[in-house]
Structures are given as structure tokens and as C-alpha cells.
Amino acid sequence: MLGNIGLPPARRVRRRTPGGGMALPDFGLPRPGRRRHVVANRVLTALAALLVLFALLAPDDLSSFSAAALVRVPVEGLVIGAFLLVLPPRPRRVAAVLVGLGLGLLILMKALDTGFYATLEKPFDPVYDWSFFHAGVEFLAGQIGNAATVAALVVAGLLAVAVVVAMVLAVLRLSRVAAGRRTGATRVVAVLSVVWIASSVFGVELAPGQPVAAQSAAALAYGDLRQVGADLRDQRPFGEVAAEDAFRATPGAQLLNGLRGKNVVLTFVESYGRVALDDPVIGAKIGPTLDAGTAELRAAGIGAKSAFLSSSTFGGGSWLAHSTVQSGMWIDNQQRYNDLLASDRLTLGGAFQRAGWRTVWDVPAHTKDWPEGQKFYHPDAYYDARSIGYHGPGFAYATMPDQFTLSMLQRKELANTAGRPVMAEVDLVSSHAPWSPRPWLVDWNQIGDGSVFNPQPAAGEAPESVWKDPEKIREAYRDATDYSLKTVISFVKQYGDDNLVLVFLGDHQPPVVTPQGAVHDVPVTIVAKDPKVLDRIAGWGWEDGLHPGAKAPIWKMDSFRDRFLNAFAR
């Protein structure tokens, strides 16, 4: 009765049971093992499709990430699908591998863009931004140690390879499934193409900025290719601009006469950005510190004027900002920086040196030789973490407290009243991420070799504890920046005389705590006891005091060199 139900006779095979009796016929119904195999295949195919869709639709900026972004129709997927469907088997496999490699690289580029947007407020530049990895590795090694850093790099490398391999396998699987169901796959591509065209014509969006008719992957790839072309074309114009310098041949006797006999200290306060003033939580502490500092300095007969500079970098790359200020050129990527160091462009330090000053570079963050920088800036004295004479503890990234850095400068250079006046660039580091633990001020007369700071790191919170909580990160940045600014103010109060001129400014907005889309502005202040110095810049329109307000002037950072040299030329 069960045997005659229309199935092919070959499939109705009788088998004996283990007891010797006859079993029921096998009517071709799926066995449990086969069902599991079918389900597994379908799951793998679905995962492959999701992986490809993720590569095509995922944004490269976390601020744009949403569920709506991942349920759109990517035109690139339709083109790839149609292309693979018309190919014969062997060319199709080759094309699928190439497409998989391309999509794998696309995911990696998006991951890099995501990281760069989060920290530097810019996408990854495939030509110029590789130098940031070296800086990032050094920073990571300083936080977790060399062995852990190597392990992290190995894991990251393996993960990158795994992503590319998985993408190749995903495209191969989808192309094979589509080829096996060519008619159905063709209908799906055709229907989705109609949906894409209609959505594009009528501007249908699932959410603001998330059109159903997506083409973000193609736009990203096109943008990267254009950026590469622009970067390669930029090298020649940069060289031409570097050679065009109004001060290139100016004799020393015609430079900086308004500062003759003054010690001039150009101080970069790490990550001192406009967010330190404008953010409600951070500014609630930094603003009063600057206002109190203004009052204290004024009581000591010391004046100040402040404004903002628009930095050439954001969230990192301090050396780009330093060289922009020094050279009067817009140095916003590593290639421009390398080209600058290979040129003979006159810097602020070079102008002071030509005019008879002794030039000093005080860079406590440097722990290795810097021959290319010393050759370009050619300072008369160069102090780094190894030669500065510090015998105290480190503070996370910072090799030493800012107070020791300035104290050493005073003792070794500025106090030498018998020699030439000094022009120094000082790159402070205490307000560098991760901002904890941080030092506190001690009596300037007790600093010595820095061992007085030995108990301080243990009293602070470990970086890994702070960085678990976004609010604690913000507070740590606030407190570290407050320390650096109080150190600068205290230094001027302690050692400021008629012959000291201090220019202090931020290098860039801080990473992580600065909201995306924020301006690149950093505060800049000139401090002097001799009123004639500030009279020279009265026409700049800068605001009195250490605290620039919302309406303070904003200059591009590369304009500072020429304005400064012009103001103090005579």
C-alpha cells in the first residue's frame, strides 16, 4: 500500500532490519543528516551574502552607522552579480576571486577610515598616513609593553588576512549558488535593479542620509583613487611654494629687532584644543584656570594676548602642527613633512638663529635619534628624553612632567644671562593621551633631577581603568590639560622677567573627547612683561589675557610665522 505512490522504482529500496526483517522502503525523503547538511549550506550562503552586503553598505565613519545603512540596495552588488552571471565557469571563478579580494580590501580600508575618523577627524590617506601607524605602535608599546604590542600586531595582521580570505570564499560561494540557479538569480538582480533605479529617481531614503539606492562603496573607492592622484600631484607644487619665501634672503640684521635681548620660548601644549574651552565639562575647569592665571600674571606686571589658530592636524600628528608654525607652510600630511625636512625653508628658529639668538629644541617625547629633524632645524642645543637629565618616573606616555621640562630649560639655558639670548621650542607632553596618571606641581626649587616626582604615578589611576569609561576619559583630559596650563602659568610667575617672551599654543584638538565635526582651532597666547612686546601686536586684534573668547580672531596656523616676523622685524 505504501509502495505505490508514484516515486521512481529505483528509489524504493527495501532493506533488512538488524533483526532480519524487512524494513519499510526508502522513498527519497531527507534523512536527518541530509537535512542538517542542507540547513548548514543555506546558513553559509546567507552568511556569505551578509558579509558581502556589509562590505558594500557599511559606512566608514561610526557617526553614520545605523541599521538603515545595512538594508539598502547597493548598485555595486547588482553590477557584480550581473557580471558573474554571464561568465562561463572558469572565468567566473577567477572574477569571483578578484572581486573577493577587492571587497576584502574595501572592508580593511573602511576599518582604517573608521579609526582615523574617530581619532583624527579625517579618512585614512593611502599615500601619506602610514606614518601614523609607527606613532601608534610606539604609543601602544608605552602603554602595554613591547611583547603585548607585538602580539596585538600579529593578531591584527591575522585578522586582516582572515577578512580577505573570508570575503574571497563568500564571493566564490555566492557566484556558485547563483550559477546553479541562474534563472532565479537573474530575476532577483532584475527586480533589485528596478528597485534601485526607482529609489534613485524618487530619492527614497530609509533614514536621513541613507538612500535605498546605495552607491557608497563606489564613491569611497573613487574618492580614494582621487586622493591618491591629488597626493602624487601635490609634491611638485609643494616644492615650488617652499621656495617662494619673502624672508628667504633677509639678513639677520633685519630680523626680529623688536625682540633683541629677549629670551623667546615657543611652547606647544599637547592636545590643547578649543574643546578645552568650549566643552561644558572641560571648560568649567580650564576657563577658571586661565582667568585666574591672567589675574595672577597681571598682578605681577605681566601681560598676555590670546586668539586661535586653525591647526593643520586633528587628534594627533603633533609634528605636523609644529612644522606648520615653524615653516609658515601648511603641513598636513607626512609627505609634505618629509619634503619640508628635505628643503632649506627658513623656520622661526632659523630666523632667530640668523639674527643672533642661540636656538634650543627641548623635546622630552623623543626617545630615539632624530637626525633628519636636527639637520633641518639645526638647533644649537637639543634635549630629548635621554639627554635632558631626568631621573624620575614616567607618567603613561609622558616621559617626564612638564614642570621638569621647563625647569631644565630655565636652569640650563635661560638662566645663562652672560650668553646670547635664547630662542627655544619646547614640546610639552603631560597632556598627551592617555592623560592618567598625571603629575602635580611641586616647589620649583625642589625639582632637582626629577626624583621628587617618584611617588606621584602610584597615586594616579591606571590608564586601562580610566579608558573603560568615556566620562572618565573626558575628566582625565581635562585634569591633565589643567595641569599643563597651570605649569606654564607657574613657570612665568616664577621666572618671568623683562627679558622673557613666552608663546604657548596647542598643537591640535585632542582625540576621543573632541566631538566629530568640530573645528581644528587651538588657543594661542603671547605672554610678556615688557609692554613694548605686546604693543607690537596690538593691530592683530587679539584679546587681552590667557583666555580667548568666542569672538577671538582665528588664523590659519601657517600664517603665524610671517605675521610674527613682520610684527617684530624692526
N, C-alpha and C positions, 0 to 999 in steps of 0.2 A: 504493500500500500504506500509506503514511503518511497519506494524505489522509482516510481514512475511520476516524476514531477517536472519533466522537461529538461533536465540537465544532461549534458553530454554523457554518454555511457562511460567514456574513459575516466570520468571524474568519480563515478560511483564504484569505488573500490572497497571490497569487503576485507576486513582484517580480522584476524583471530584475537580474541582477548587473551590475557595471560592465563586464564583458566581453560583455554582450549575451545571456548565457544565462539560463535560468530558475532562480531561487533556490527553496529549499525553502519551503513555506508557513509563515506566521506563525500558530502555534497558540495565541496569547494568553499564552505563557509570559513571566514577568517578565524584562525586559531589565536589564542591569547598572545603567543609570541609574535605572530604576524601583526596583530593589532598594535602591539607596543612598537613594533618597527615602523608601522605607518604613522603612528602618532609622533614618534621621535623625528621622522623625516619632515613632517609638517611643522613641528616646533622649530627645527633647524632652519627650514625655509623662511618661517616667519621671523626668526631672529636675524637671518641674513638680510631680509627686507628692511627690518627696523634699523639695522646697522647702516645700510646704505642711505636710508632716509635721514638718519641722524647726521651722517656726514654731509649731506646736501642741505639740510634745513637748519641745523644747529647754528645759532649766532656766534660770532667771535668776540662778543662782549657780554659779560654776565648781566649788565643792566638791561639788555634786550631779550634775555632768556625768559620764555614763558611756555606754557603748554600749547598755546595757539601757534607758536613758531614751529612746532613739530608736526602739525596736522595739515600742512598746506600741500600744494601740488608743485613739485619742483620741475621746472622746464628741462633742467639738465637730465633728470631721470627719464623723462619722456624721450628725449633725443637719444640717450644711451640705449634705452630699451628698444626703440625702433631700429637703431643701427645694428644691435646684436641680433635682432630677429631676422634680418635679411642676409646675414652672413652664413656661409656653409660651415660645417662643424669645426674644421681645423682653424681657419681664420677667426672664427668666433671665440675659440678658446684663447688664442693669442690676444685678441682685442679685449677679452674679459680680464686677462691678467694685467694688461696695460691700464685699463680703466680702474681696476682694483688698486694698483699702485698709486694712480693719481688721486683716488679718493682717500687712500691711506695718508698720503702726504697732505691732502686738504685738511683732514682731521688734525694732524700734527700742527699745521700752520694755524688752525683755529685755536688750538690749545695754547700756542705761543702768544697769539693775539690776546687771548683772554687774560693771560698772566701779565702781559705788558699793559693792557688797558687798566687792570686792577692796580698796578703799581706806578706806571709811568704815564698814564693817560694818553697812550698812543698805541697804534698797532705795531707789531714786530716788523722791522725793516730787514728784509732778507739779505741786503748788501752790507748795511752798516752796524747792525745791532748785536752782532756776535760777541762783541767785547763785553757786553753786559753779563754774559754767562761767566766770564772769568771773574768779574767783580762779585757776582752772585755766589760762585763757588767759594771764593775767599771769605765772604760773609758767612756762608753756611758752615765752613770749616771752623770759623771762630766761635760759632755757637754750639756745635755738636761734636767737634773734633774731626781730625783727618780721616780716621777709619770709618766713622759713620757717614761722612760725606762721600767717600769712595763707594761705600755700599749703596747709598742713596742714588748716586750717579749710575751705578750698574743696574739697579732696579729700574730707574727711569729709562735707560737705554733698552733694556729687555722689553719694557712695556711698550716703547715706541715701535720696536720690531714686531711685537705681538699684534699691535694695532694694524700695521700694514699687512702682515700675513693674514690676519682675520678678514680684512677688507678684500684681499685678493680671493680668498676662499669663498667669501659671501657673494661676490660678483660671479664667480665661476658657477656656484650653485644656482643662483637665480637665472643665469643665462641657460643652464642645462634644463632647468624646470620649464622655462618659457619655451625653449625649443621643442620640448616634448609635448607641449600643449600650445602649439603655435597659433591656432585659431583663437583660442580663448585669450591668450596673451595679447594678440593683435587687437582684439576687441577692447581689452582693458586700456591699452595705450591710446586707442582711438577715442574712447569715451573720455578719458582723463585729458586728452588734448583739447577736446571740445570744452570741457570744464575750465581748463587753463585759459583758453582764448576768451571765453565769455567773461570769466572773472577779471581778466586783464582789461577788457574793453569797458566793463562797468565799474571797475575799481573796487571789487568786493574785498572786504577785509574781515578777518576773524577778530582782530583787535587792532587798535591804533598802531600803524607802522608794521602790521603783519598781513600783507596781501595774500589772498588764496593763491594767486598766480605768482609763485615764488621764482626768483632767479638770483638769489643771494650768492650761491656758490660761484656762478659765472662772474658775478660782479666782483666778488672777492679775488678770484684768480686774475681777472682783468686788472683790478686795482694793484695787485702785487706786481704784475708784469709792467704796468706803467711806472710804478715806484722804482723798480729796478732800472728801467730806462732813464728815468729822471736822475737817479743817483749816479749813473755812469756818465750822463751828460753834465752833471754838476761839477765834476772835477776840474775841467778847464776853466769855466767861469770863476771858480773859487780862486784859482791861481792868479787870474787877471785882477780880481778885486783885491787880493792880498798885496799885490804890487802897487796898487793905487793908494797911497798913504800921504796925506798932507804933511805929516810930521817925519816922514822917512829921512829927509836930509836936513832937518832942523838942527842947528848947532846947539850944544849943551848950554851955552850962554843965553840962549833964547827960550829955554825951557824951565818952567816951574820956579820962576824968580819970586813969585808970591809966597813960596814956601821955604825960601832959603833959611837954613839953620834949624828947620823943624824936623823932628822925628815923625815920620808918617807911617802909620800901621794900618794896612788893609786887611781886615779881619772878616773871614767868612764864617758865619754861624750856621752849622749844618742843619738843613731841613727847616730853617726859619722862614716859613712861607706866610702868605697873607691869612691863611686859615688860622694861624696862631692869634690873630687879632679879631677875625670876623666870626669864628665859631663860638657859639654861646658858652659852651663848657670850657673850652680852652682859653678864649679871650677873657673870661671872667677872672682868670688869674694873671695872664700875661699883660693885659691892659693896665691894671693897677701897678704891676711891677715897673712898667715903662713910665707911668705917670709919677710914681714915687721916685724913680731914678732921675727923671727930669728935674723934680724939685730939689733933690739932694745935690745934683751937679750944679744947678743954678745957685744954690746957697754957697757953693764953693767957687763961684765965679766962672763956671764952665758952661758954655752954651752948646746947643745942638740944633740941627735942622734935618727933617726927615721927609721921605717920599717913598715911591715904589718903583721897582724895576721889573719889567716883564722878562722872566728868565727864559733862556734857550732850552731848558730841560725841565722835567717834571718828575718828582718822585725818586730821582736817582741821577747818576751821571754827573756828580759834582764837578768833575774835572772839565766838563763841557761849559759849565757856568763860569768857573774860574778863568778859563782861557778866553771866554767871550768878554768878560770885564777887562782882562789884561790887554787883549789884542784889538778891541774895538771892532771885532768881526763876529758874525752870527755863527757860532759853533754849536750845532745841534745834533751832530752825529759823529761817529768815530772816524769816518774817512776825512771829514773836514778837520777834525782834531789832528789826525796824523799828518795831513797836508800842512796844517799850521806849524806843527813842530818841525817840519822839514823846510820851512821858509825862513826868511830873515825879517819877518814882520816886527816892527817896533812895538813893544809892550809898555805898559805903565812902568813896570820895573826897569825896563831898558831905558826909558826916558829919564827916570830918576838917576840911573847909573850914569848915563851920558852927561847929566847935569852935575855930577859930582857926589851923589849920595852913595853910601855903602848899602848894597841890597842883600836882603836876608830872606830865605824861604824857611818857614817853620811849619813842617807838615807831619804831625805826630801819627797820622794814619798810615804813613808809608813804613813798611817793614822790610822792603826789598830795594835793591838799587833802581835808580830811575835815570839812566844815562841820557835818554832822549829828551827828557824834561829839563835836566840840568844843562844840557847843551843848548837848548832853545832859550831858556830864561837866563842862563849863565849868571846865577847869583854869586855874590862874594862869599856868602856863608850859607850852608844848607844843613838843616837839622831835621832828622827823621826819628822814628821811634827808637832806633839803635844808637843814635849819637847825641840825643838830647840830654842824657844823663839822668834818666828817670829810673828809680829803683823801688817803685811802689807797685800796687796791684793794677790789673786791668779791670775794666768795667764793661763786660759783654764785648761789643765791637770796639769800644773806645780803649785805646792802649793806655791812656792816662787821662786824668781830669783836665778840663780846660784851664783851671786855675794854675796848675803846674806849667802848662804850656806858656801862658802869659808871664808867669813868674820867671821862667827860664829866659824868656826874651828880654825881660827887664834887666835881669842880673847879668846876662852875657853880652847884651848888645846896647840897650837903651841907656843903661847907667854909665856907659863909657863916654863921658862928656868931652874927653880930650880928642876923640877921633872925629871922623866925618859924621854928619847926620845920617840916620838910618832910615831906609825905606824897607818895610818888611811886609810880606804876605804871610798871614797866619791862618791856617785852616783848622778851626776848632772841630772836635769830634764828639763831645759828650752828648750832644743832642741827635746823634745818629741812632737809627733803629738798631736794636730792639728797645732802647730807652730805659732799660732796667737790667741790673741795678744801676743807680746813679750816685755820684758823689755829692757831698755838700761842702760849703765853703768853710775854710779854716783860716786862722790868722796868717796873713801873708808872710810875716816874719818867721813862722814856724814850718814853712813848706820844705825847706832843705832839699834832700834828694828824693822826696816823694813818699818816703816810708811812713810819714804821718797819716797817709791815706789807707794804710793796711787794714784797719778794722772796718772800713766802710762797705766794701762789697757784700760782706756777710749780713749786713743789716738790711740790705735791699731784697726785693722779691726776684726770684729767678725768672728769666725771660719766658721759659716754657709755661710757667704759671700765668704770667701776665697775658700771653698771647692766646689763651683759651677764651678770653672774654673781650669782645670788641670795645666795651666801655672802659675796661682796664687799660687797653692799648691806648685809647684816647687820653686817659688820665696820665699814663706813663709818658706819652709825648709831651703833654702839657707841662709836667713837672720837670722833665729833662731840659726842655727849652727854657723854662723859667730859670733853672739853674745856670744855663749858659749865659742868659742875658744878665742875671744878677752878677755873674762873674765878671762880665765885661764892664758893667757899671762900677763894681767894686774896684776893678783894676784902674779905671780912670780916676775914681776918688782917691785911691792910694797913691798913684804915680803921676796923675795929670798935672803938668806944669805948662808954662807958656810955650814950651817947645814941643808939646805933644799934639799931634793931629791924628784922630782915630776915625777911620771909615769902617763901619761894620754893616754887614748886609747878609741876607740869606742867599743860599745858592739855588734852592728850588723848593717847591711845595713838598711837604712830607708824603711818603707813600701811605697807603691804607687809610689814614684818618682823613685825608682830603677827599671830599665827595667828587664823583665823576662829573666832568663838565666844568670844573672850577677853573678860574683864571690861573695863569702862570706867575702871578705877581709875587714879589718878595720885598719886604721892607728894606730900606737903605737909609743910613744915618751918618752924618758927618758931625764929629764932636771936636771942639777946640776951646781952649781957654783964651787964646788971643782973639779978640773980637774982629780983628782985621781979616782973619781967615774966613769967617762966616760972612763978612761983608762982601767978599769976593763972589759969593754965590747967591747974593740977595736977589738977583734977577732971575734965578731959577724958579722962584715961586714955591720952594719947599716950605713945609710947615715947621714952626718952632717946636723944639722938644724931641724926645725919643720916640714918640707915639704918632705915626702918621695916621690921619683921619681918613674917612671915606672919600673925601674930595681932594686928597693929596695928589699931586701930579704922578703920572705913570709914564716912565720912559722905557723904550726897549733897552735891554741890557747892553747891547753892543754900542749904544750911543754914549755910554758913560765915559769911556776913555777920552774921546775927543772933547766932550764938554768940560771934563776935568782939566785937561791940558790947556784948553783955551782960557778957562777961568783963572788959572794960576800962572799963565805964561809970563806976565810982566810983573 
